[in-house]
Structure formats: C-alpha cells, structure tokens
Amino acid sequence: MSDTLLSVRGVETYYGNIRALAGVDIDVKRGEIACLIGANGAGKSTLMMTICGDPQARAGTITFEGEDITRLPTHRIARLRIAQSPEGRRIFPRMTVYENLQMGASLDNLKYFDEDVEKIFTLFPRLKERQAQRGGTLSGGEQQMLSIGRALMARPKLLLLDEPSLGLAPLIVKQIFDAIKILNKEQGLTVFLVEQNAFAALKLSNRGYVMVNGKVTMSGTGMELLANPEVRAAYLEGGRH
C-alpha cells in the first residue's frame, strides 16, 4: 500500500473563463499533517473545493488511496471518507450543537455514533457544555470547533481544514491547533490544512506548500519553510500569532 493518501497532479480549475488553479501538484502522505499557505486569493480554498469535487478540475488528476476521484460527484467523494471543515464554518445555525453533529455522522457508521460524539466532547469540552444550544448562538471559536467536530463524525481518513483559525482570538487558535495535533498524533488522522496563519500552520505540519496565483511555488518540510528567507519575508514577518 502506497504511503501517499492524496495525490494532486497538474490540476487546473476554472471559474467560467478565469483560471483559478494553474497546474497544481501536491501530495499528502498517510498519517501526516500537510499545510498549504499563501496570500488571500491565491487559490487555496479553490484547491480544497476541487478535491471535494465542486468545482471539478478541468485538467489534471486527483487520486485518493490510488483511486482516481477527479470526476466523482461530491457525495461519492465524501463516502470515501474525505471530510471537510470549510472556510467560514458553515454550520447549521438553527440546529443545536448535538443536531449539527448528527448531520455529520456517516450512515455507514451509526453504530459508533455515541462513541464518536463522546470523542468530540473530550476533544472540545466546550461543545459538551453547549450541546443543547443552537449553533448560531455560539462564539466564532465554538462554531469552528463544531465545524471540525461535525467533519470528524464522518470518521474520515483525510480531514480537510480550510482556514480554521480565521478571525479567532489567539487563545482559541491555540486550542484549535492543539486539537489538530491530538487528532494526528493520538488518532493517526491525516490532515490537510489551508491557513493564512503561516507560522502556526508550518510549525504544526510535517510538510508545507506555498501557493501563489494558483500555482505551488515552493514545498518542503514545515521546518524548512519556516527557515526559508523568502517564506519568512512574505508570510512570517510580524505573523507569529
């Protein structure tokens, strides 16, 4: 079995006639945390959405566990146990915390439902306290925890996190990143993270990629990119959150 879980090769994605991704190559290995950093509008979220099949790549291939998923619809990709916590959280605001977690549960794994909910409440004790509260009344940090928790209910093999620290206070950011570390180290979950907080993301990640204008311009271990003068100048000056 290959140790590469997700492979993106030569992927191009368009919005109408505008090319958002211009031949992207990325690998995420089984059991690692990989991150993608870059400025706003570089194409990071577009890559996340393309992996999930909406929009679909117009060129190139995306393989997951050796299977070509480039042309699969989103619901089929989700069934392969790729789960996403999208940018902007997108929880169900009128549903309670508990109901949001129910919405994330995979129909194939309902026998594990209670066990999975307890794991999420252990990871994010705040959600346990708020389980009967409507999602829309939670703080930004609590909504982010709920978005990640809902994705975890699908028992993913690969967790895609799109800007999990966006707009959150530094203390909450630390809690979110600590939770990602626990998921990876203790549960062996593979994580692919898109982040504007480059310092925190690279510090956490085994491998990092830099995206500029829809292209990957640099890659290396998290530590290599943290030490790289170009990366430091572009993304890290004054950015130690």
Secondary structure as GFF3:
##gff-version 3
##sequence-region A 1 241
A	DSSP	beta_strand	4	15	.	.	.	ID=ss1
A	DSSP	beta_strand	18	29	.	.	.	ID=ss2
A	DSSP	beta_strand	33	37	.	.	.	ID=ss3
A	DSSP	alpha_helix	44	51	.	.	.	ID=ss4
A	DSSP	beta_strand	59	64	.	.	.	ID=ss5
A	DSSP	beta_strand	67	68	.	.	.	ID=ss6
A	DSSP	alpha_helix	74	79	.	.	.	ID=ss7
A	DSSP	beta_strand	82	85	.	.	.	ID=ss8
A	DSSP	alpha_helix	97	104	.	.	.	ID=ss9
A	DSSP	three_ten_helix	107	112	.	.	.	ID=ss10
A	DSSP	alpha_helix	113	123	.	.	.	ID=ss11
A	DSSP	alpha_helix	125	129	.	.	.	ID=ss12
A	DSSP	three_ten_helix	135	137	.	.	.	ID=ss13
A	DSSP	alpha_helix	140	152	.	.	.	ID=ss14
A	DSSP	beta_strand	158	162	.	.	.	ID=ss15
A	DSSP	alpha_helix	170	187	.	.	.	ID=ss16
A	DSSP	beta_strand	190	195	.	.	.	ID=ss17
A	DSSP	alpha_helix	198	204	.	.	.	ID=ss18
A	DSSP	beta_strand	207	212	.	.	.	ID=ss19
A	DSSP	beta_strand	215	221	.	.	.	ID=ss20
A	DSSP	alpha_helix	222	227	.	.	.	ID=ss21
A	DSSP	alpha_helix	229	231	.	.	.	ID=ss22
A	DSSP	pi_helix	232	236	.	.	.	ID=ss23
###
